[in-house]
Amino acid sequence: MADPRTYRPAPGTIPTDPGVYRFRDEHGRVIYVGKAKNLRSRLGSYFADLTLLHPRTRQMVTSAAGVQWTVVSTEVEALQLEYTWIKKYDPRFNVRYRDDKTYPLLAVTVGEEIPRAFVYRGPRRRGTRYFGPYSHAWAIRDTLDTLQRVFPVRSCSAGVYKRQAQLGRPCLLGYIDKCAAPCIGRVTPDEHRVIVDELCDFLAGRTDAIMRRIEKQMISASEDLDFERAARLRDDLGAMRRAMEKQAVVLGDGTDADVVGVEADELEVSVQVFHVRGGRIRGQRGWVVEHAHGVGADGRFDPALAVPGVVSDYLAQFYGGEAELAGASDEGTDLAAAVPREVLVPALPEDSTELADWLSALRGSRVSLRVPQRGDKRSLAETVHRNAVEALTQHKLRRSGDLTARSAALQEIQETLELDSAPLRIECVDISHTQGTDVMASLVVFEDGIARKSDYRLYRIRDAAGDGHSDDVASIAEVTRRRFRRHHEAPAVTPDDTDGPVDDETDSAPAAAPGRRFAYPPQLFVVDGGRPQVEAAAEVLVELGVNDVPVVGIAKRLEEIWLPGEEYPVIFPRHGEGLFLLQRLRDEAHRFAIRAHRGARSKRMTSSVLDDVPGLGPARRAALLEKFHTVSSLRAASVEQLCEVPGIGPGVAEAIRTALGPAPRAPDTSDTPGADTSGADVEDSAAQQDGPMNDSR
């Protein structure tokens, strides 16, 4: 534990201007980012008596080894720079308001020629409008199913749309009038676009004009004695009213606002927000996270002091992220929906004026940040606060049992393996391949007994044994070397051998952000395997000079724990929490490695020998396979036969012959008694066989 006095800046060297500061640990990694109206006053508070600091702040300053700051012109600039650095460095001591789940949205692909409406989760994309978020996917499907009676927009996938267009008949939704069936030309693209625009207007809250128009059409049809059309329009009005009833009216003046509720204790805070659009609750979100606010001058916690700081952190992080998502969706046209006209909070933070200016800049028009005092808005704010209280209570009830079990597991691992301290961060490596091909290695991370998926990594192993075959021991050694080869270096760049952090919802591995590395080394490194794998990993650590990371292996046969240099394994209690935690860690590494391996194998199997032929696109490849069926038949074809395929000219035919190589010679069977000379086609074994599909480990 470091002493903050060892890196405290000299008196008078800290400016009194507004700015942003960064605390770094002994490895140079940024562990905390903060902003200040007066840098000297704010930073001085971190070097006060440790007993008067919040526990989270105390842990941060004792983990840091230095502090840096950047002076800016205004506090609004400080807000923007703080948000940018938090996103870039992902400091471990900054509270991140990430959803504990991905909220579903109703997406309408307005950028396509024939737009479609569907349930969507994930990052925003250009050319698509989003409505929500909704608490449950079934709520979107139910609402969309109701509205398709009035607005029969396309909701099928691209594959279904093309298939029905080829068949010349609509799908079931087209037959029951819940789709306008643009696939068969029942409506033109322009007519379908009008339907899509009306649906978007209705979902955006502009419902009165649409309902008045349909009501006038119903009355007109009734006066013209067209009772069948009038009845259909009457049912359409009923469907629209049912869809609107599912969203409770809470504010009668058509207010667009986000109502925030906060409930905090000494260590954690619950934040709830209701998204109100057009006077109706369109969505609800909630977080329970750790915080470092609320400690007074006497060192005691005061909830009233914690709420303003939590509100400031929440507004900066949440709306900064929402504005980025909205700006990426459709040239920024959804920014007004991401940042509402009003944000109602339980208490105004010190930088409320700067926050309001920053939110106004994000939205492009004035945003009001205030505390509701009376009326419907006050009542709704009290309801949101009750939800925050309930969420924190439920979180504590769920966490109590889990926290006790995880603490017992870490304590048991420490005592059984004779470690200096409980391994709060454990990393595990596993290898997956199919008979030495498509070798993938996974590295998963558990912190405090919980998976930290943002630190997951994937490694592609190429010929680990050097002879064309995979060797698990060599693969373990390679992964260990790539994981720890920068252990003693400054965190300047992201390792080029990893595929980046892993998305919590999909387990995909997007590219890592520049400057991102592991937060800090593990207190325990686990490999999936027995004594040979452990010895290989230990040798690499010795070679790299890493002597502060213990390594063990877990063998699946008898769930034995192997230590390097030991002749016999360590046996954990069969029903102890420590073994259960190590098993969960190993199983998670195995699952992640298998997933990556199967993806790599599928990508390889779907490739074709024709992929690299210049001038040969998907349509021409399909035409070739339709005529020749097999690779061996295609290889046996002459240039003239290849030119008979529509779209294949002499130049492309010559390129195909060059790519496939010479046709295989038929064996000479003229002198062989009983030889079968029927000319049956012999399939190319290399093209037809891919070996067994078991996941060899």
N, C-alpha and C positions, 0 to 999 in steps of 0.2 A: 504494500500500500504506500503510495507516494505521499509526500508531505507537500501541500500546496505552497508552502513558503519557499520551497526550492525553486519554483519557476514564477513566483509572483513578480510582475513588472516593477521596475524601480519607481518610487514616488515621483509624480509629476510627468511621467513619460506617456501616460494614457491621456488622449485628448478628451475634451468635453463635448465634442461634436456628436451628432447621431451617426450610427454605423452598425456593422454586423461583426460578430466575433466568432472565432472557432477554437474550441479546445481540442488538442491532439494528444494521443497516447504516446508511449515510448517508441512505438513502431512508426509513428508519423501519421497514423490514421485519424481522421476527423471523427470525434465521438460525440460532439455536441455543437450545434449552431444556434445562435441567439441574436436578437436585435436589441438596440437600446436607443433611447432618446438622448441619453448622456452616457457615453461609453465609460468614463471614469467612475461615475456613480454606480453603474450596473456591475462592472467588473470588480469594483471594490467589495461589493456584497458577497462575492464568491470566496473571498479570502478572509472572511470574518471567522469567529470562533466556530469550529466544526460542530459543536454541540447545538448551535443555534440554527443549523442548516436543515433543510428537508432531507429525509433519508436518501432519496434518489439523487438530490443535488450533492449530498456528502459523498455518495459513491462515485459520482461523476468527477468531482474535483480531486479525489484521491486516486482515480484511475488515470487522470490526465498527467501529461509531462510538460505541457506548454500551452500558451494561448496566443492567438494572433487576432488582429482586428483590421477592418477596412472601413475607412471614413467615407460617408456619402453626403450628398447635399441636403436631402430631405428625409423625413421619416417614411414617406411613401416609397422612396427608393430603397430604404432599408427593408421594408416589408417584401418588396419584390426580390431583392437579393437574398434575403433569408429563405424565402420559398425555393428559389433556384438552387441554393446550396444544399438545402435539406433533400431535395429531389436528387441532386447529383451524388452526394456523399452517403446518403442514407445513414446518418449517425445513430449509433445504438442507444443513446440517451435521449434522443428527440422522440416525443410521442408522435406516432403516425396514425392518423384517422383513416385507417383502411377498413372497408367493410369486412365483416366476418363471413360474408357470402357475396356472391355476384347477383345483384338484383336484376330480374328480367325486365326487358323493355319491349314495347311494340314498335317494330321498325317498318318503315315504308320506303322502299327503294325508288325515290322520285327521280333519281338520275338515270334509270333504265328506260328503254323505249316503252316497255310494258311493265309498269311498276307492280310490285307485290308487297303484301303485308304479312308479317310473320313475327313470332316470338324470337327475341335475340338476346344473347348475353355476350359481353366482350367489349373490346375497344370500339370507339366510334369510327365510322368510315365516311369518306366524302361521298356525296350523292345520295345520302340516306337521312331521313328524318326520324327522330326517336321521340317516343311518348312514354312517360313513366317517371321514375321507376315504379313497378308494382311489387307488392309483397310476395305474390305467388304467380307462377306461370299459368296455373289454371284460371286465374282471374283474367289474364289477358286473353286466353283462348275463349273463355266464356263471353267476354265483352265483344271480341272480334266476331264470334259466331252470331251474336245477336245483331251486330251492326251490318253484317254482310247481307242481311235481308233487305236493308235500305240502300247500302253502298256495296254492290256485288263486285268487289275488287278481287283481283287474282291473288291467291295465297299459296299456290303450288310452287314446287321447286323448279329449277331450270330443266332438269331431266324429265319431269312429268310434263311440263309445258311442251317440250319438243316432241315427246312421244305422242301426246294427244293431237298435236298439230300434224304429225305424220299419219296418224290413224284417221284423221278427219272427223273425229267425234269428241265431244267434251268429256270431262271427268264427271264424277257423281255430283260435285258442287254445281257444275254447269247445268245438269239435268234438273236440280231442285231449285234453280234460280238464285243460288248464293254465290255465283260467279258469272260475270258477263260473258265469259267464254271468248276472250280475244284470240285464243289459240286457233279457233276455226273461223274467225272473221265474223262472229255474230255482232261484235261492235268493232269499230275502227280504233286504232291507237289514240286518236284525238278524243273520241267519245269515252274511252276508258280512262284517259287522263283527267277528264272532267269529273268522273266518279271518284278518282283518287284524291283530287283536290278537295272535293266536298267532304270526304272522310277525314282528311287532315284538318280541315276547318272545324269539323265537329269535335275531333279529339283535342284540338287546341283550345276549345272552350267557346267557339263562336257558334253556339247552338240555336240561339233564338231565331236568327234570320232563316236558317234551314228549316226549322220546325214551322215557322209562319208560312214559308213558301209551300211546304207539303200540305199544310192545313188548307191553304187557299186552293190548291189543286184538288184536294178531296171535296171541298164544297162545290167547286166548278164541275167536277165529274158527277156529283150528285144532282146538280141542277140540270145537267145534260142527260140525266137518266142512265148514266153509265155506272150502274150500281156495283158492278164487279170491280172496276178500277177504283171506285170510291172505297170499297171495302178493303182492297189491297193497300191503299194509301192510309186508311185508318189503322191497319195492322202495323204498317211501317212506323206511324207515329207512336204506337204502343211499344214497339221494339226500342225506339229511341228513348222513350221515357224510362223504360226498364234499365237501359244502359246507364242513364243519368242517375237513377236511384241508387245504383251500386256505389256511387261516389257521394258521400254525405255532404250536404250544404252546411258549412260552418260559418261563413261570412257572407252576408247578404249583399255587399256592395261590389261583388266581383273582384275581390282583392287578390293580387298575386303576391304571396309572401311565403317565407320560410319561418316557422316558429320553432325556436330552439329551447330545450329544457336541459338542465344540468343538475346532477346530484353527485356530491363528492364526499369521500372520506379521506383518511390520512394518506392512503396509498393509491387508490383507484378512483376513477371518475366515470360516471355514466352520462353519455350525451345522446339525447333523442331529438330528432327533427321531423316535423310534419311539413310536407311540401303542399302548399295550398295554391291552386291555380284556378282562376275564375270563381273564387269563393268555395271551391270544393277541394277536399283532401285527395290529392292525386298519388301520394306516396308517403312512405314512412321509412326512416333509417335509424339505426342505433349503433353505438359503440360503447364498449367498456374497456378503458385503457388505463395505464399507470400515468401519474402526473407528478409534478414537482412544484406545486403552488400551495399557498395557504398558510405558510409558517410566518407568524408575527415576530416582532422584535424580541419577545420573551422566549422564542423557540417553541411556542405552542401552536397547534394547528387550529385554524379558524376557517370553517367552510365559507363564510362570507368573503374572506380574502382569496379563496381558491377559485371561485366562480369567474371573476373577471379575467384572470389569467387563462383559464381553460377556454373561455369564449374567444379570446384573442387568438390562441393557438388554433382553435377549430376553424374560425372564419378564414384565416390566412391559408391553411392547408386545404380545406375542403373546397372552397370556391376557386382557389388557384387550379386545383386538379380538374374540377368540373368545367372551368372555362377552357382548359386545354382540350378536354374531350370534345366539348361542343365545337371548338374551333377546328378540330380535325374532321368533324363529320361532314360539313357542307359549307365551306368557305365562311364559317363563323355565323351562319344564319340562326343557329340555335343558342347563341350566347344569351339572348334575352330570357330564354327558358331556363338556362343554367343558373343565372344570377337574377333573382327576382327584384321587383321594385322595392320591396320591404323585407328586412330581416329583423324579426322580433326576438330579443334575447332577454335572459333573466337579469342581467346586469351589464352595464357598459364598461368596457375595459378602458385603461388609461389612454390608449391610442385609438379610441373610437373614431375621432375625426379623420385620422389618417386611414383607418380601415374603410370608412365610408367613401373617402376619395378614391381609394384603390379599387373597391368594388364598383364604383361608378365608372372608372376607367375600363374595367373588364366588361361591363354591360354596355357601355356606350351611352348611357343616360343616367340620371341621378338615382342613387340607391339610398334609401332611408334606413338607418340603423338606430333602433330605439327600443325602450322597454315599455310594453303595453301597460296602461294604468287603469283602464276601466272598459266596460262593455264586453262585446263578443270576443275581441282579441285577448283581453285579460283572461276570460274564461277558458279560451283555447290554450293559452300559455300555461294555465294551471293544470289542464289535462295532460299536456306534453310533459310537464314536470312530474306528474304522478306516474307516467310511463317510465321516466328516467329512474325514479325511485324503485319501481317494481323491477326494472331490468337489472339494477345494481344488486337488489336483494336476491333475485334468482341466480345471478352470476356468482354471488358469494356461496349460495347453497350448493351450486354445482362444483365450484372450485374447491370447497373445503375438503371433500373426500378425495378428489384428484390430487390436490396439493399434498395431502398427508401421504398418499401412496407414492407419489413421485419423490418426496423427500426421503421416505423410507428406502426406496429403490436406490437412490444416489448414495445414501449413507451405507447401504449394504455393499454396493460396488466398491466404495472407498475402503471399507474395512476388509473385505475379502481379498482385494487385490493389493492391499497395504499401500494405498496412494496417500500422498501428503494432504490432499484436500478432496472434497467431493467433486466429481467431474461434471461441472455444470454445462460444459459443451463437449459433446461426444460426436465424432465423425466415423462413418462406416463405409467401407468400399466393398463392392461386389462386382463380379465379372460374369457376362452372359455372352454366349456364342452358339453357333450351330456347326459342330465339327470343324472348329477353327476359322469359320468365316463370319464376317460381320461382327467382329468382336467389339463389344461396348462395355464400358466400365461406368458404374454409378458411384457418386459420393453423396451421401445424405447426412444431414446435420440435425441433431437433437440438442436443444437448449432447455435446461431445467426440465428435462423429460418430455418436451413437446417438440414436434417436428418444426424446423425452421426452413420452409421450402424456398425462401428467397436465397438461401445459401447452397441449395442443391447444385451439383455439377455433373456433367456428362463428359466422358473421355472416349474418343475413338482410338482403339488399339490396332496398329497395323503390323502384322507379322511379329508378334512379341517374341517368338522363339527363334526367329531368323531363318527358319527353314520352310516357311509356307504353312506352318501349322501353329495353332494357338497353344500357349503354355500358360496355365493359370498363375503359376509362381512368377514367371517373367512379367506377366501382365500386372500382377499386384505390385511388383517392384517398379514398373514404369509409372503406374498411377501415383504411387507414393512419392517418387522422384518429382513428378510434375506438380504434385500438390505442395511439396515443401521446398522446392528449389529456390523460391523467393522468400523463404521464411525469415531470413536475416536482412532482407533488402527493404529499402523505403518503398512504400506503396505508390509508385509513380504511374504504372499502367496496369490495365487488366490483363491477366494471364491469357496468352493466345491459345492455350490448349484446352480451354473450357468453352462450353457453349452458353454460358451466361446463367443468370438466375432463372428459377423455374416458376411459372405462373401457378398460383395456388389452386386455381379451379380446374385447369386443363392439363397440368403437368407438362406443358410445352416448354421449350427452352429458347426464349428469345435472346438476342444479342445483349451482352452486358453493357451497361452504361460506361462511358469513358471514365477512368479513374476508380472504378469499383473493384474491390478485392474482398477477400474474407475479412470479417470484422476483427477477429483475433484468433490465435491458434487454439486447437482443442486441448482439453485436459485429459482426453483419452482418445486414442486412434484404434479403431476396430477393423479387422479384415475378416471377410467371410472365408474361413478355411481353417486348416489345422496347423501343425507345427511347421511344415515347409513354407506356407504362406507368411506366417508370423516371422520366421527367420529372414525371409526375403525383405519384408518391410523394415525390420529392425536394422538390417545391414545397410539399407538405403539411408535411413535416418542417421546412422553413425557416419556414413560417408559424407552426408551433408552437414554434419556437425550439429544436428538437432538432438539435444540431450534432455530437453524439458518436456517431451511429449511421450508418455507411456503408450506402448502398443500391445494389443492382445488380439487373439483370434478366437472365433466361435465356430466349432465344428458341429455340423448339423446332425451327425449320426447319433451321438449321445449328448449333445448340447454341452460339450466340454469347452472350457476356456483355457487356451494355450498362451503361455508367456514365453518370450524369447529366451533361449538358453536353458530352459527347464526341460527335464526329461519326462516329467509327468504333468498332466493338465490339472487345472484347478477346478474343483467340482462345487458349483453353487447349490444351495438348497433348492430342491426341485419345485417347491411351491413358494419360493421367495420372490419379493418384488424386484430384486436386482436382476435375476435371470429373466423375468418377464420383460423388463425394460430392454435388456440386450437382445432378446428374441424379437421384440417389436422393431428395434433398430435394424436388425439383420433382415427381417422380412420386408421392411420398407425399402432397404437398399436392393434387395432381390426384385421386388416389384418394379422399381424404377428402372433397373438395368434391363429386365425382361421387356418392359415397354419400349425402351429405346432400341433394343436389339431387334424386336419385331418390326419396328418402324423402318430401321435400316434394311432389314431383310426384304420387306415388302417393296421398298423402293428399288432394290436391286432386281427382284424377280419381275417387276413390271417393266423393266427396261428391255429393249429389243435390239437385235443386231442391226436393224435398219435405222436406229435413232440417229447415227452419225453420218448417214449418207446425205451429201449436200443436195438440195433441191427436192428432197423427199419429205413432204409434210404429212400430217395425220390423215388427210383425205386420200392421198396416193398410197400410203401404207395400208389403209383399210381396203382399198381397191385391189392391191397385190394379194393380201391375205384372203380376200374373197375369191380370187381366181385360183390361187395355188394352195391355199389351206395350210401347208406345212413349210418349214424352213428348208427341208431336204428337197421338196418339190420345187421351191423357188430357186435353190442352188443349182438344180439340174436344168433349169429353163435356159434357153438361148436368148441372145439379145433380141432376135426377131420376135420370140414369144413374149418377152417382157414388153416390147413396144405395142403389143396388141391390147395391153391394159390401158383404159382411158387415162390420159394425162401423163403417160410415160413416154418420153421421147428417147432418141438414140443416146444423147448425152447422159441422161439420168439412168438409162438401162446399163450403160457401160460403168457408171459409178456403182450401181448395185452389184454387177458382176465382180467388180474389184473388191467391194466390201465383203462379199460372201465367199470369195475365193473360188478355186476350181471345183467343178462338180465331182462328187465321189465316184471312183471307178467301181463298176460292178465286178464282183469276183468271177474269175474264169471257171465256169462249171461245165465246160463242154466235154471234158474228159472224166468228170466225176459221176460214177454210177448213182442213179437215184436222185440226182440233184433236182431241186424244184426250180424250173425256168419259167414260171408263170409271170414273172415280172412284178411281183407284189412290191409295193413301195415300202422301203425300210426307213422308219422315222429316225431323224437325227437325234442320237441319244443325248448329246450335249444340250440340245434345245428342248428335249422332252422331259429330262430327269433333273431334279434339283436336290436329290438326296432326301434323307429322312428329316422330318420337321420337329424333332425333339429339341428342347433347349438344353444343350449340354453345358454343364457348369463345372 
